[in-house]
Amino acid sequence: QKHRQAITELNSLVKITVQVLEFILELDNLNERYDTKVVPALELAVEQIPVDVYWTIITIAAIVTQLDCLITES
């Protein structure tokens, strides 16, 4: 009970992180289907993928760390 809010916030963060991963995969699929010369905005989005992946990994590490802290504190 005492960690209810923290768990709820972590749950939301996990859901958002999964959405980001889905968007990254969709961008990758679009990049395979369309030429970036035809869709210039796609090239900019694809160039951003490594940064998005980096922050997704950092976020996952933070979630795991926070969960570990909550579990060991109980």
N, C-alpha and C positions, 0 to 999 in steps of 0.2 A: 504493500500500500504506500509506503513512504517514497517509493521510486516511481510511482504511477506516472507523474508528469514527465520525468526523464525518459521513461520507456515509450510514452506516447510521442514525444519529440523525436526519439531515435527511429521509431516506426515510420514517422512522416519522412524523415531524412532518407531512410532506406527506400521508400516508395519513390521519392524524387530522384534518387540515384539510379534506380532501375529505369525510370523514364529517360534520364540522360543517356544511359547505355542504349536504350531502344532508339533514341534519336541518332546516336552515333552510328549504329548499325544501319539505320535507314539512309543516312547520308552516304555511307559507304556503298549501299545498294544503288542509290541514285547515281553515284559517281560511275558505277560500272555500266549503267544503262544509258546515260546521257553524256554527250561531249561538252566539256566545260567551255568550249568556244561558243556553243549554242546557248548555254546557260551560264553566263559569267558569274552570277552570284553563287553558283554551286562551287566554283573554284575557291572562292573566299571561305566558304563554309568547310570545305574539305581541308584547306590549309589549317583550319582551327582545330581539327580533330585531335592531333597529338596533345595540344594544350588541354582539351576537354578530357582526354583519357588520363592525363597526368592528374588533374584535379579530382577525377572520379576515383582514382587509386588512393589518393590522399584522403578523400572522404571515407572510403571503405575502411582504411586503416584507422581513422579516427572513430568510426562507428564501432569497430571491433574492440578498440581500446576502451571506449566508454562502456560497452557491454561487459567487458571483462571486469572493469572497476565496479559496476553495479552488481555483478554476480558474486564477486569475492567479498563485497561489503555486506551482503545479505546474511 
